[in-house]
Structure formats: structure tokens, C-alpha cells
Amino acid sequence: MSSGESSEELDTERPEKKRSFDLVEATAHVAVDHHSFERVPPAATVGSHLPFDLDPIPKVITFDCYGTLVRWYEVLLREIASTLTEYGRTDTDAKVVLDDFSAIAKQMTADKPHRLYKEILRSGFDTAFRNHDVELSSDNIERIANAPMMMGPHSDVPDALRRLRERYKLAIFTNSDDDLIAPTVERIGVAFDYVITAEQAQAYKPSREFFEHAYRTMGVSADETVHVAMGMYWDMKARHEAVARPRAASA
């Protein structure tokens, strides 16, 4: 994000997003916040002003982060467009470059052994720009690869999370690294009970390994959680399969 951009400016260009909600019962026994994976936060208290109730009641609501909670597309599109302008390539659509990166990253996150997400960002954007005959400098590659650390929340997110936290424990499931996601979580401004990263799981969503690691870390089964995400491929399909698998096994 360039230094002159404000949250209001980004909000005016916020793309429409379909958010998927899956409501099921939850329980959790281990709690950590986004600054420490050891300190247990205070128990959630029941608030009286939430406009809804979840039934059955979950103790953990899990969220995808990039795009769902924070401005992934808005920030990256601005960074890509700025870079294309710098290289005199105003004829190239920033969205096309971002789509190329997404396809490359999809393949790279499925590869083994596990690679840190910051490495995927560097390599993926380098390749995506080269696909359009733009050879990035190392400084530009680093700037775009570090863009996730500058992503702030959508304007309605902090208040909604604070209200949910009065009644439920909250978690983030992210295809990111611990150090890459930490500034983003801090910008959200709401304490999470768990921040589960691909680095910790040594696997990326939508893999079974990621979700199994996450539920094992939180001490819950898949059908004891609620997951909130905008993406069907990365999150919701895999989430529903994680719920269906143990039910099928016990049938």
C-alpha cells in the first residue's frame, strides 16, 4: 500500500465479496492470542447486544484472513498497478497479473516440500510479471511480497469481531507465515484466541493436513467449529469435507 492511501480510499473500491458461513457447535480447551502462542486470554463473556445467536453455540469461530477480514485484493491491485506504471506498462491490466499470480501460487502451495509463503509471493509475482514482459527489480519484488504486512481490515470487520468476541472464541486460519501475518493481525486490532498459519501446519489450505493441524491445535473436531470465509476453493469446500469425513467414518 502506498503511503498516501487511506482506509477510506481503499473502502471506496472494495470489491463485492460473497462470504460463506457454516454454523455448527464448538468447544475449545487451549487458548492463545496473536502476540503469544502460550498466554491464555480471559474467558469470553456473554454480551447482550448481538443481533443474533448461533445454535448450537460454538466456542470457536474460525476465519480466513486475506480477503475475508483484510483488504487483500485492493492492496495488491494498487501495488501491481503502481509497478506497471513505473515500468511504463499502462496497457497491462493489474487484475490479469494478479490472476496469473493466483494460478501460480495455487500450484506452488500444493507442491512439497513446504515453502514459506513469503517465498511463494516473491517467486510467484516475479513469474507473473515476466509473463507480461516485465522484469521486476529485487526492490519491487520485495515491496510486493511484503504488501500483506501492510493490509488493514475492511471497515466493518473490527467492530464485528469485537462483538463476536464477547460471546465466542475467535481464530484465524491463514495460508501465511507467522511473521508475515503478525502485523496484519495487529492492524485488525482484535485479539484472536488462535492464529493458525500454513507455516505451523507445514501445509496450505485447502489441504486436509492444514485443517487437521488446526483442529488438533485448538483441541476440537471440525464439526465443533464455525468457519467464515469468502473462498469456496481454499476454505469452504475443504471445511465441509473435513466435517463430512468423520461423520462418514462413524456411519
SULKA-V144100 format. One record per pair of residues at least 24 apart in sequence whose ideal C-beta (glycine too) atoms are under 10 Angstrom apart, sorted by the first residue. I is the first residue (numbers start at 1). J is the second residue. D is the distance in Angstrom with one decimal. If there is no record, write none. Layout:
i = (I & I)
j = (J & J)
d = (D & D)
This chain:
i = (1 & 1 & 1 & 1 & 1 & 1 & 1 & 1 & 1 & 1 & 1 & 1 & 2 & 2 & 2 & 2 & 2 & 2 & 3 & 5 & 5 & 5 & 5 & 5 & 5 & 6 & 7 & 7 & 7 & 7 & 7 & 7 & 8 & 9 & 9 & 10 & 10 & 10 & 10 & 10 & 10 & 10 & 10 & 11 & 11 & 11 & 11 & 11 & 11 & 12 & 13 & 13 & 13 & 13 & 13 & 14 & 14 & 14 & 14 & 14 & 14 & 15 & 15 & 15 & 15 & 15 & 17 & 17 & 17 & 17 & 17 & 17 & 17 & 18 & 18 & 18 & 18 & 19 & 19 & 19 & 19 & 19 & 19 & 19 & 19 & 19 & 20 & 20 & 20 & 20 & 20 & 20 & 20 & 20 & 20 & 20 & 20 & 20 & 20 & 21 & 21 & 21 & 21 & 21 & 21 & 21 & 22 & 22 & 22 & 22 & 22 & 22 & 22 & 22 & 22 & 22 & 22 & 22 & 22 & 22 & 23 & 23 & 23 & 23 & 23 & 23 & 23 & 23 & 23 & 23 & 24 & 24 & 24 & 24 & 24 & 24 & 24 & 24 & 24 & 24 & 24 & 25 & 25 & 25 & 25 & 25 & 25 & 25 & 25 & 25 & 25 & 25 & 25 & 26 & 26 & 26 & 26 & 26 & 26 & 26 & 26 & 26 & 26 & 26 & 26 & 26 & 26 & 26 & 26 & 26 & 26 & 27 & 27 & 27 & 27 & 27 & 27 & 27 & 27 & 27 & 27 & 27 & 28 & 28 & 28 & 28 & 28 & 28 & 28 & 28 & 28 & 28 & 28 & 28 & 28 & 28 & 28 & 29 & 29 & 29 & 29 & 30 & 30 & 30 & 30 & 30 & 30 & 31 & 31 & 31 & 31 & 31 & 31 & 31 & 31 & 31 & 31 & 32 & 32 & 32 & 32 & 32 & 32 & 32 & 32 & 32 & 33 & 33 & 33 & 33 & 33 & 33 & 34 & 34 & 34 & 34 & 34 & 34 & 34 & 34 & 34 & 34 & 34 & 34 & 34 & 34 & 35 & 35 & 35 & 35 & 35 & 35 & 37 & 37 & 37 & 37 & 37 & 40 & 41 & 41 & 41 & 41 & 41 & 41 & 42 & 43 & 44 & 44 & 44 & 44 & 44 & 44 & 44 & 44 & 45 & 45 & 45 & 46 & 46 & 46 & 47 & 47 & 47 & 47 & 47 & 47 & 48 & 48 & 49 & 49 & 50 & 50 & 50 & 50 & 50 & 50 & 51 & 53 & 54 & 54 & 54 & 54 & 56 & 57 & 57 & 57 & 58 & 58 & 58 & 58 & 58 & 58 & 58 & 58 & 59 & 59 & 59 & 59 & 59 & 59 & 59 & 59 & 59 & 60 & 60 & 60 & 60 & 60 & 60 & 60 & 60 & 60 & 60 & 60 & 60 & 60 & 60 & 60 & 61 & 61 & 61 & 61 & 61 & 61 & 61 & 61 & 61 & 61 & 61 & 61 & 61 & 62 & 62 & 62 & 62 & 62 & 62 & 62 & 62 & 62 & 62 & 62 & 62 & 62 & 62 & 62 & 62 & 62 & 62 & 62 & 62 & 62 & 62 & 63 & 63 & 63 & 63 & 63 & 63 & 63 & 63 & 63 & 63 & 63 & 63 & 63 & 63 & 63 & 64 & 64 & 64 & 64 & 64 & 64 & 64 & 64 & 64 & 64 & 64 & 64 & 64 & 64 & 65 & 65 & 65 & 65 & 65 & 65 & 65 & 65 & 65 & 65 & 65 & 65 & 65 & 65 & 65 & 65 & 66 & 66 & 66 & 66 & 66 & 66 & 66 & 66 & 66 & 66 & 66 & 66 & 67 & 67 & 67 & 67 & 67 & 67 & 67 & 68 & 68 & 68 & 68 & 68 & 68 & 68 & 68 & 68 & 68 & 68 & 68 & 69 & 69 & 69 & 69 & 69 & 69 & 69 & 69 & 69 & 69 & 69 & 69 & 69 & 69 & 69 & 69 & 69 & 69 & 70 & 70 & 70 & 70 & 70 & 70 & 70 & 70 & 70 & 70 & 70 & 70 & 70 & 71 & 71 & 71 & 71 & 71 & 71 & 71 & 71 & 71 & 72 & 72 & 72 & 72 & 72 & 72 & 73 & 73 & 73 & 74 & 74 & 74 & 75 & 75 & 75 & 75 & 75 & 75 & 76 & 76 & 76 & 76 & 76 & 76 & 76 & 76 & 78 & 79 & 79 & 79 & 79 & 79 & 79 & 79 & 79 & 80 & 80 & 80 & 80 & 80 & 80 & 82 & 82 & 82 & 83 & 83 & 83 & 83 & 83 & 83 & 83 & 83 & 83 & 84 & 84 & 84 & 86 & 86 & 86 & 86 & 87 & 87 & 87 & 87 & 87 & 87 & 87 & 87 & 88 & 89 & 89 & 89 & 89 & 91 & 92 & 92 & 92 & 92 & 92 & 93 & 96 & 96 & 96 & 97 & 97 & 97 & 97 & 97 & 97 & 97 & 98 & 98 & 99 & 100 & 100 & 100 & 100 & 100 & 100 & 100 & 100 & 101 & 101 & 101 & 101 & 101 & 101 & 101 & 102 & 103 & 103 & 103 & 104 & 104 & 105 & 105 & 106 & 106 & 106 & 106 & 108 & 109 & 109 & 109 & 109 & 109 & 109 & 109 & 109 & 109 & 110 & 110 & 110 & 110 & 111 & 112 & 112 & 113 & 114 & 114 & 114 & 114 & 114 & 114 & 114 & 115 & 115 & 116 & 116 & 116 & 116 & 116 & 116 & 116 & 116 & 117 & 117 & 117 & 117 & 117 & 117 & 117 & 117 & 117 & 117 & 117 & 117 & 118 & 118 & 118 & 118 & 118 & 118 & 118 & 118 & 118 & 118 & 119 & 119 & 120 & 120 & 120 & 120 & 120 & 121 & 121 & 121 & 121 & 121 & 121 & 121 & 122 & 145 & 146 & 146 & 148 & 148 & 148 & 148 & 148 & 148 & 148 & 149 & 149 & 149 & 149 & 149 & 149 & 149 & 149 & 149 & 150 & 150 & 150 & 151 & 151 & 151 & 151 & 151 & 152 & 152 & 152 & 152 & 152 & 153 & 153 & 153 & 153 & 153 & 153 & 154 & 157 & 157 & 157 & 158 & 158 & 158 & 158 & 159 & 159 & 160 & 160 & 161 & 161 & 161 & 161 & 161 & 162 & 162 & 162 & 163 & 164 & 164 & 164 & 165 & 165 & 165 & 165 & 168 & 168 & 169 & 169 & 169 & 169 & 169 & 170 & 170 & 170 & 171 & 171 & 171 & 171 & 171 & 171 & 171 & 171 & 171 & 172 & 172 & 172 & 173 & 173 & 173 & 173 & 173 & 173 & 173 & 173 & 173 & 173 & 173 & 173 & 173 & 173 & 173 & 173 & 173 & 174 & 174 & 174 & 174 & 174 & 174 & 175 & 175 & 175 & 175 & 175 & 175 & 175 & 175 & 175 & 175 & 176 & 193 & 194 & 204 & 205 & 205 & 205 & 205 & 205 & 205 & 205 & 206 & 206 & 206 & 206 & 206 & 206 & 206 & 206 & 206 & 206 & 206 & 207 & 208 & 208 & 208 & 208 & 210 & 210 & 210 & 211 & 211 & 211 & 211 & 211 & 211 & 211 & 212 & 212 & 214 & 215 & 221 & 222 & 222 & 223)
j = (71 & 74 & 75 & 76 & 78 & 79 & 82 & 147 & 149 & 150 & 151 & 152 & 75 & 78 & 79 & 82 & 143 & 150 & 150 & 71 & 74 & 75 & 78 & 150 & 152 & 152 & 71 & 152 & 153 & 154 & 155 & 187 & 155 & 74 & 78 & 71 & 74 & 75 & 78 & 151 & 152 & 154 & 155 & 71 & 74 & 152 & 154 & 155 & 156 & 74 & 71 & 73 & 74 & 77 & 78 & 71 & 73 & 74 & 154 & 155 & 156 & 67 & 71 & 73 & 74 & 77 & 67 & 68 & 72 & 73 & 154 & 230 & 231 & 229 & 230 & 231 & 232 & 63 & 64 & 67 & 68 & 228 & 229 & 230 & 231 & 236 & 64 & 68 & 227 & 228 & 229 & 230 & 231 & 232 & 235 & 236 & 237 & 239 & 240 & 54 & 61 & 226 & 227 & 228 & 229 & 236 & 61 & 62 & 222 & 223 & 225 & 226 & 227 & 228 & 229 & 235 & 236 & 239 & 240 & 243 & 52 & 54 & 55 & 56 & 58 & 61 & 225 & 226 & 227 & 228 & 54 & 56 & 58 & 221 & 222 & 223 & 224 & 225 & 226 & 227 & 243 & 54 & 55 & 56 & 57 & 58 & 59 & 220 & 221 & 223 & 224 & 225 & 226 & 54 & 56 & 57 & 58 & 59 & 60 & 61 & 62 & 168 & 169 & 171 & 218 & 220 & 221 & 223 & 224 & 225 & 226 & 57 & 58 & 59 & 60 & 169 & 218 & 219 & 220 & 221 & 224 & 225 & 58 & 59 & 60 & 168 & 169 & 171 & 193 & 194 & 215 & 217 & 218 & 219 & 220 & 224 & 225 & 59 & 218 & 219 & 220 & 193 & 194 & 217 & 218 & 219 & 220 & 59 & 60 & 169 & 171 & 191 & 192 & 193 & 194 & 218 & 219 & 171 & 191 & 192 & 193 & 194 & 195 & 196 & 217 & 218 & 185 & 191 & 192 & 193 & 194 & 195 & 170 & 172 & 181 & 182 & 184 & 185 & 186 & 188 & 190 & 191 & 192 & 193 & 194 & 195 & 182 & 185 & 186 & 191 & 192 & 195 & 178 & 194 & 195 & 200 & 217 & 193 & 165 & 169 & 170 & 191 & 192 & 193 & 191 & 169 & 164 & 165 & 166 & 167 & 168 & 169 & 170 & 193 & 165 & 166 & 167 & 166 & 167 & 168 & 162 & 163 & 164 & 165 & 166 & 167 & 166 & 167 & 163 & 166 & 160 & 163 & 164 & 166 & 167 & 168 & 163 & 167 & 164 & 167 & 168 & 226 & 224 & 167 & 168 & 226 & 167 & 168 & 169 & 220 & 224 & 225 & 226 & 227 & 167 & 168 & 169 & 193 & 218 & 220 & 224 & 225 & 226 & 168 & 169 & 170 & 171 & 193 & 194 & 214 & 215 & 218 & 219 & 220 & 224 & 225 & 226 & 227 & 161 & 164 & 165 & 167 & 168 & 169 & 170 & 171 & 193 & 225 & 226 & 227 & 228 & 169 & 170 & 171 & 172 & 173 & 192 & 193 & 194 & 196 & 211 & 214 & 215 & 218 & 220 & 222 & 225 & 226 & 227 & 228 & 229 & 235 & 239 & 157 & 161 & 164 & 170 & 171 & 172 & 173 & 174 & 188 & 192 & 226 & 227 & 228 & 229 & 235 & 172 & 173 & 174 & 175 & 205 & 227 & 228 & 229 & 230 & 231 & 234 & 235 & 236 & 239 & 148 & 151 & 153 & 172 & 173 & 174 & 175 & 176 & 181 & 184 & 185 & 188 & 192 & 195 & 197 & 229 & 117 & 148 & 151 & 172 & 174 & 175 & 176 & 181 & 184 & 230 & 231 & 234 & 151 & 154 & 229 & 230 & 231 & 234 & 235 & 153 & 154 & 157 & 172 & 173 & 174 & 228 & 229 & 230 & 231 & 234 & 235 & 151 & 152 & 153 & 154 & 157 & 158 & 160 & 161 & 172 & 174 & 184 & 185 & 187 & 188 & 190 & 228 & 229 & 230 & 148 & 150 & 151 & 152 & 153 & 154 & 157 & 174 & 181 & 184 & 185 & 187 & 188 & 150 & 151 & 152 & 153 & 154 & 155 & 157 & 184 & 187 & 98 & 147 & 148 & 151 & 184 & 230 & 98 & 151 & 230 & 151 & 152 & 154 & 144 & 147 & 148 & 150 & 151 & 152 & 101 & 102 & 121 & 125 & 144 & 147 & 148 & 151 & 147 & 125 & 140 & 143 & 144 & 145 & 146 & 147 & 150 & 125 & 128 & 129 & 134 & 144 & 147 & 140 & 143 & 144 & 125 & 129 & 134 & 136 & 137 & 140 & 141 & 143 & 144 & 129 & 132 & 134 & 134 & 136 & 137 & 140 & 129 & 132 & 133 & 134 & 135 & 136 & 137 & 140 & 134 & 129 & 132 & 133 & 134 & 132 & 129 & 131 & 132 & 133 & 134 & 132 & 128 & 131 & 132 & 125 & 128 & 129 & 131 & 132 & 134 & 144 & 125 & 128 & 128 & 124 & 125 & 127 & 128 & 129 & 130 & 131 & 132 & 125 & 126 & 127 & 128 & 129 & 131 & 144 & 128 & 127 & 128 & 131 & 128 & 131 & 175 & 204 & 204 & 206 & 233 & 234 & 204 & 175 & 198 & 203 & 204 & 205 & 206 & 207 & 210 & 234 & 203 & 204 & 206 & 207 & 204 & 202 & 203 & 202 & 198 & 199 & 201 & 202 & 203 & 204 & 209 & 198 & 204 & 176 & 177 & 178 & 179 & 180 & 197 & 198 & 199 & 145 & 148 & 174 & 175 & 176 & 177 & 180 & 181 & 197 & 198 & 199 & 204 & 142 & 145 & 146 & 148 & 149 & 176 & 177 & 179 & 180 & 199 & 145 & 177 & 145 & 175 & 177 & 198 & 204 & 145 & 146 & 147 & 148 & 176 & 177 & 180 & 146 & 180 & 180 & 183 & 174 & 176 & 177 & 180 & 181 & 183 & 184 & 176 & 179 & 180 & 181 & 182 & 183 & 184 & 186 & 187 & 183 & 184 & 187 & 181 & 183 & 184 & 187 & 188 & 183 & 184 & 187 & 188 & 189 & 184 & 185 & 187 & 188 & 189 & 190 & 188 & 188 & 189 & 190 & 187 & 188 & 189 & 190 & 189 & 190 & 190 & 228 & 188 & 189 & 190 & 191 & 192 & 189 & 190 & 191 & 190 & 190 & 226 & 228 & 190 & 191 & 192 & 193 & 193 & 226 & 193 & 194 & 218 & 220 & 225 & 194 & 195 & 228 & 195 & 196 & 214 & 217 & 218 & 220 & 225 & 226 & 227 & 196 & 197 & 214 & 197 & 198 & 201 & 205 & 210 & 211 & 213 & 214 & 215 & 225 & 227 & 228 & 229 & 234 & 235 & 238 & 239 & 198 & 199 & 200 & 204 & 205 & 210 & 199 & 201 & 203 & 204 & 205 & 206 & 207 & 210 & 234 & 235 & 204 & 218 & 218 & 234 & 229 & 231 & 233 & 234 & 235 & 238 & 239 & 231 & 232 & 233 & 234 & 235 & 236 & 237 & 238 & 239 & 241 & 242 & 238 & 238 & 241 & 242 & 245 & 234 & 238 & 242 & 235 & 238 & 239 & 241 & 242 & 243 & 245 & 242 & 245 & 242 & 242 & 246 & 246 & 247 & 247)
d = (8.2 & 8.6 & 5.0 & 9.4 & 6.5 & 7.2 & 9.7 & 6.8 & 9.7 & 4.5 & 7.3 & 8.0 & 9.6 & 6.8 & 7.9 & 6.4 & 9.8 & 9.4 & 9.6 & 10.0 & 9.1 & 8.5 & 6.8 & 9.4 & 9.9 & 9.9 & 8.5 & 5.9 & 8.6 & 9.2 & 6.6 & 10.0 & 8.1 & 9.2 & 9.3 & 5.4 & 4.8 & 7.2 & 7.9 & 9.5 & 7.6 & 8.8 & 8.8 & 8.4 & 8.4 & 10.0 & 7.4 & 5.1 & 9.3 & 9.6 & 9.3 & 9.3 & 5.9 & 8.3 & 8.6 & 7.2 & 8.6 & 6.3 & 6.6 & 8.2 & 9.9 & 9.2 & 9.7 & 5.8 & 7.4 & 9.0 & 6.9 & 7.7 & 10.0 & 8.6 & 8.6 & 4.7 & 9.4 & 10.0 & 6.2 & 9.2 & 8.6 & 9.9 & 9.3 & 9.6 & 6.6 & 6.6 & 7.2 & 5.1 & 9.5 & 9.7 & 9.4 & 9.3 & 8.0 & 7.4 & 5.8 & 7.0 & 8.0 & 6.8 & 7.4 & 4.5 & 9.6 & 8.6 & 9.5 & 9.7 & 9.4 & 7.3 & 8.1 & 5.7 & 8.8 & 9.2 & 10.0 & 9.6 & 9.9 & 9.6 & 8.4 & 6.1 & 5.2 & 7.9 & 8.9 & 9.6 & 7.0 & 6.3 & 6.9 & 7.8 & 9.9 & 5.5 & 7.9 & 8.4 & 7.6 & 9.3 & 9.9 & 5.5 & 9.5 & 9.8 & 8.7 & 7.1 & 6.7 & 9.8 & 8.4 & 5.3 & 6.9 & 6.6 & 6.1 & 8.8 & 7.1 & 8.6 & 8.7 & 3.6 & 6.6 & 5.9 & 8.5 & 9.6 & 9.8 & 7.3 & 5.7 & 8.5 & 8.7 & 8.8 & 8.3 & 7.5 & 3.1 & 4.5 & 4.5 & 7.4 & 8.9 & 7.6 & 7.8 & 9.9 & 9.0 & 6.2 & 9.2 & 8.9 & 4.6 & 4.8 & 6.4 & 9.5 & 8.2 & 5.2 & 7.8 & 9.5 & 9.2 & 7.9 & 5.8 & 8.7 & 5.2 & 9.0 & 9.0 & 5.0 & 4.7 & 9.8 & 5.6 & 8.3 & 7.2 & 7.9 & 9.6 & 9.7 & 5.0 & 5.7 & 5.3 & 7.9 & 8.4 & 9.2 & 8.1 & 4.3 & 8.1 & 8.7 & 8.1 & 7.3 & 6.5 & 5.2 & 9.5 & 9.8 & 9.3 & 6.5 & 9.6 & 9.9 & 9.6 & 4.5 & 7.2 & 8.7 & 9.6 & 9.5 & 9.8 & 8.4 & 6.6 & 5.9 & 7.6 & 9.9 & 8.9 & 9.5 & 9.2 & 4.7 & 6.5 & 6.8 & 8.7 & 8.2 & 9.9 & 7.8 & 8.3 & 6.9 & 9.4 & 4.2 & 7.0 & 8.4 & 8.9 & 6.4 & 5.0 & 9.0 & 8.8 & 4.9 & 7.9 & 8.7 & 8.0 & 8.3 & 9.9 & 9.4 & 8.7 & 8.7 & 8.1 & 8.6 & 9.2 & 8.7 & 9.2 & 8.3 & 9.8 & 6.0 & 8.8 & 5.9 & 9.5 & 9.0 & 9.2 & 6.5 & 6.6 & 6.0 & 6.2 & 6.0 & 8.9 & 8.5 & 9.3 & 5.9 & 7.7 & 6.9 & 5.5 & 9.7 & 9.5 & 6.7 & 9.1 & 8.9 & 3.4 & 5.7 & 8.8 & 9.7 & 7.2 & 8.2 & 9.9 & 5.7 & 7.5 & 7.2 & 6.2 & 9.5 & 8.8 & 8.5 & 9.5 & 8.4 & 7.6 & 6.6 & 9.3 & 8.2 & 8.0 & 9.9 & 9.4 & 5.9 & 8.3 & 9.1 & 7.2 & 6.2 & 4.7 & 9.9 & 9.3 & 6.4 & 5.2 & 9.1 & 9.4 & 7.9 & 7.9 & 8.6 & 9.7 & 6.9 & 4.6 & 7.3 & 5.6 & 7.0 & 7.4 & 10.0 & 9.4 & 6.0 & 9.4 & 6.2 & 7.5 & 5.2 & 7.4 & 9.6 & 9.2 & 6.2 & 9.2 & 9.4 & 5.0 & 7.4 & 5.7 & 7.3 & 9.7 & 7.3 & 4.5 & 7.8 & 6.4 & 9.5 & 7.8 & 4.4 & 7.3 & 5.3 & 9.6 & 9.9 & 7.9 & 7.9 & 9.5 & 7.4 & 9.2 & 8.3 & 9.5 & 9.9 & 5.5 & 6.8 & 4.9 & 7.1 & 8.5 & 9.2 & 8.4 & 9.2 & 8.2 & 9.6 & 7.0 & 7.0 & 5.5 & 7.0 & 8.7 & 9.8 & 8.3 & 9.3 & 7.6 & 4.9 & 7.0 & 9.3 & 7.8 & 6.1 & 7.0 & 8.6 & 7.8 & 7.8 & 7.1 & 3.7 & 6.7 & 6.4 & 7.0 & 4.9 & 9.0 & 9.5 & 9.1 & 8.7 & 9.5 & 5.0 & 7.7 & 4.3 & 8.6 & 7.1 & 6.7 & 6.7 & 7.7 & 8.4 & 9.6 & 8.6 & 9.5 & 9.2 & 10.0 & 6.8 & 7.3 & 9.9 & 6.8 & 7.4 & 7.3 & 8.9 & 8.1 & 9.3 & 9.1 & 9.2 & 9.5 & 9.3 & 8.4 & 5.2 & 6.8 & 9.1 & 9.8 & 10.0 & 8.6 & 8.6 & 9.3 & 9.8 & 9.6 & 6.6 & 5.3 & 4.7 & 7.6 & 9.9 & 8.0 & 9.1 & 9.7 & 5.7 & 6.9 & 5.2 & 9.3 & 9.5 & 7.8 & 7.5 & 9.3 & 8.4 & 9.1 & 9.9 & 6.3 & 9.4 & 8.7 & 9.6 & 9.4 & 8.3 & 9.8 & 4.3 & 6.2 & 5.2 & 6.9 & 7.5 & 9.9 & 9.8 & 5.8 & 9.1 & 7.3 & 6.9 & 9.4 & 5.4 & 6.2 & 7.5 & 6.4 & 9.5 & 9.7 & 9.9 & 10.0 & 9.6 & 9.1 & 7.5 & 6.3 & 9.7 & 9.4 & 7.3 & 9.9 & 9.9 & 8.5 & 9.6 & 9.0 & 9.9 & 5.5 & 7.9 & 6.5 & 5.1 & 8.3 & 8.0 & 9.7 & 9.7 & 8.9 & 7.5 & 6.0 & 8.4 & 8.6 & 8.8 & 9.1 & 9.1 & 6.9 & 5.2 & 9.9 & 9.6 & 5.1 & 8.9 & 8.1 & 8.6 & 8.3 & 10.0 & 7.2 & 9.3 & 9.4 & 9.1 & 9.4 & 9.0 & 7.4 & 7.6 & 7.0 & 9.6 & 5.6 & 9.5 & 7.9 & 6.8 & 8.4 & 8.2 & 7.0 & 9.5 & 9.7 & 9.4 & 7.5 & 8.4 & 9.5 & 9.3 & 5.2 & 8.5 & 8.1 & 9.4 & 8.6 & 9.3 & 9.0 & 6.9 & 8.0 & 5.8 & 9.4 & 9.0 & 9.9 & 5.1 & 8.7 & 7.5 & 9.2 & 9.0 & 9.0 & 7.4 & 8.0 & 5.2 & 6.4 & 7.9 & 6.2 & 8.3 & 9.9 & 9.1 & 7.6 & 8.5 & 8.5 & 9.0 & 7.7 & 4.0 & 8.4 & 9.6 & 5.4 & 7.7 & 5.5 & 9.6 & 7.9 & 4.1 & 8.7 & 9.4 & 9.0 & 8.7 & 9.9 & 8.5 & 9.9 & 6.1 & 8.8 & 8.6 & 9.1 & 9.3 & 9.8 & 8.1 & 8.8 & 8.9 & 6.4 & 7.5 & 8.7 & 3.8 & 8.1 & 9.1 & 8.4 & 9.8 & 9.1 & 9.7 & 7.3 & 9.2 & 7.7 & 9.5 & 9.4 & 8.9 & 8.3 & 7.5 & 8.0 & 8.5 & 4.6 & 6.5 & 7.8 & 9.5 & 9.5 & 9.3 & 9.2 & 5.1 & 9.6 & 9.3 & 8.1 & 10.0 & 8.5 & 6.4 & 9.2 & 8.2 & 8.7 & 6.2 & 5.1 & 5.1 & 6.0 & 8.7 & 8.3 & 6.2 & 7.4 & 8.0 & 9.5 & 5.8 & 7.9 & 8.6 & 9.5 & 8.6 & 5.7 & 8.1 & 5.6 & 9.6 & 8.5 & 9.0 & 8.9 & 8.9 & 9.7 & 9.6 & 8.8 & 4.0 & 8.2 & 8.1 & 7.4 & 9.6 & 9.7 & 8.3 & 9.5 & 9.0 & 8.2 & 9.5 & 9.5 & 6.8 & 9.4 & 5.7 & 7.5 & 8.5 & 6.2 & 9.8 & 8.5 & 6.2 & 8.4 & 8.1 & 4.4 & 6.3 & 9.7 & 8.8 & 7.5 & 8.2 & 8.2 & 9.8 & 8.6 & 5.3 & 7.1 & 9.5 & 9.9 & 8.0 & 4.7 & 7.8 & 9.2 & 8.6 & 9.8 & 6.5 & 4.7 & 7.5 & 8.6 & 9.7 & 6.6 & 9.2 & 8.2 & 9.3 & 6.1 & 5.1 & 5.7 & 9.9 & 9.1 & 9.1 & 9.9 & 6.9 & 8.5 & 4.2 & 9.2 & 8.4 & 8.4 & 5.6 & 9.5 & 9.8 & 8.8 & 9.8 & 9.5 & 6.3 & 7.2 & 8.6 & 8.6 & 9.1 & 7.9 & 4.2 & 7.7 & 8.5 & 9.8 & 9.7 & 7.9 & 9.7 & 9.7 & 7.2 & 6.4 & 7.6 & 9.1 & 6.5 & 9.6 & 8.0 & 9.9 & 9.3 & 6.7 & 8.3 & 9.8 & 8.5 & 9.1 & 9.2 & 6.7 & 7.3 & 7.7 & 9.8 & 5.6 & 9.9 & 9.7 & 7.4 & 9.8 & 8.1 & 9.5 & 7.4 & 9.9 & 8.8 & 7.0 & 9.5 & 9.9 & 9.7 & 8.3 & 9.7 & 9.6 & 9.5 & 9.4 & 4.8 & 5.4 & 9.3 & 9.9 & 8.0 & 7.0 & 9.6 & 9.5 & 8.1 & 5.6 & 8.4 & 9.0 & 8.6 & 8.9 & 4.8 & 6.1 & 6.1 & 8.9 & 8.8 & 9.4 & 6.3 & 5.4 & 7.0 & 9.0 & 6.4 & 3.5 & 8.5 & 8.4 & 9.6 & 7.4 & 7.4 & 7.7 & 7.0 & 8.0 & 9.8 & 7.9 & 9.5 & 9.4 & 6.1 & 6.9 & 8.5 & 4.6 & 9.6 & 9.7 & 7.5 & 9.6 & 9.2 & 7.5 & 6.5 & 6.8 & 9.3 & 7.2)
